[in-house]
Amino acid sequence: MNAAPNLRLAETGESALQPALRECVARAVRRYLHDMDGKANGLYGLVLGEVEAPLLREVMAWADGNQSRAAAALGINRATLRKKLAAHDP
């Protein structure tokens, strides 16, 4: 089941999933920091690296491979999307 329709923004500009996503990220970061026992380094890059690839994959699937539609949904330029897709291509 694809949850992509839930990604649409409400008229207020807030997503119904936004608080849930924030809480998931917050829990994961707290656990990572706890597990690293004060030796965390490069957390920003780590989180972006872990989140960006599945985000791009899911949005591209939702857009049926249409890069223009996916870029618009992500709020980025299509050329930027192509660059990011190329960087995450296995």
PyMOL commands that set and color helices and strands:
alter all, ss='L'
color gray80, all
select helices_A, chain A and resi 4-7+18-36+43-62+67-74+78-88
alter helices_A, ss='H'
color red, helices_A
deselect
rebuild
show_as cartoon
